[in-house]
């Protein structure tokens, strides 16, 4: 990601998607301002269940890695619920490795080389991690259903208790199963908004699995800060 627009600061609102994003800074300038906090070096953003306002300054540049839901945990070996909806300096997790990465990235001449170097580094990190296969199964079912599958069905299909499933979701993802399914349903509705702009918001709500229009509107205000109609046409909202 490189900011080369005309404005000194370019601001966008980024919507939650249950993903963790890693931003490795390879310039001397700050990487971004997120929710009015200036981050000078590499950061990791746990964008779970609320929107964030992001500004990138002209001349800033970073390599952004977006982990699929639940897939960041094997790389960082920390309970994800500790960082829910937070942005933190990467050095707080990777210590001296962060400075080494930033220096190597800055010394490379092009983004293709940067991607190759970071990929090799992440694969080494992954070799020491372990994935929770039952949680991975639940995540897959949630994605396939667009968040419409029930927590009870996931409990039944995995054969573990609801309490244990919730604990393992908090560990691997940072959200409870119910919270995760709620964001999945919201993300699914965003796809309908963009793919089928001609259909009504009521139909979008129905297709996305919302029980009623009020619940649909309430979720949009929580996850975006705007009603659905504004999200569909806003130029500053990224999803």
C-alpha positions, 0 to 999 in steps of 0.5 A: 500500500502506497499513498501517492495522492494529491492530499497530504492525508487521505482518510477512509473508513474500513469496515470490520471483517473478523480479519487480522491485518499486518502492516510492515512499514518500509519507509521513514515516515509514519505508516498511518493514523488510525482512529486519531492515533499516529503509528510511526512503525509497523502495526497489527490491526485486529479489525474484528467487530467495529469500523476504524478510520484510517489516514495514510500520509502522502509518501507513506508505504507499507506491505499489508498482509491480511490473514483469513479469519482465525489464521493469524493465531498460529503466527503470533501465539497470543490469545486473540481476544486480548487484542479484539478491535485494537491496533498495536505496534508490531514490536510489542509482539515480535520484539527485535524481529520487527526492526530487522524486518523493516530494515530488510524491506527498506533495503529491497528495491521493489515490492515483488522482492519485499513480498517474497521476503515476507512470505519466507519469513511468515512460513518459518513462523507458521512452522512453529504454530498449530491450527485448531482444526475444529475451529477451522471447520466452524469457520468454513461452515460459517463462510459457506452459510454466510453466517446463517448457521447456528451456534447450536449446529456448530456445537453439534457438528464438532461434538464439543460443548458450547462453552469450550467452543466459545473459549477456543473461538476467543483464543483463535479468533478473538470473538465468540461464535455468536459474535463471529457469525454476526459479522459474517452475516454483515459481510455477506450483506455487503456483498449483496449491496455491491453485487446487486445494487438494483434490489431493495435494502429489505431484500438484501436483509432477507437474503443475508439472513436477518430476521427483520429490517430493524436488526439489519439497520442496527447491525449496520450502525454498529459495524459501520456507523451509518445506515445501510443506504449511506454505506451503499453510496459512500465514497470514503468507506472501504469494504 
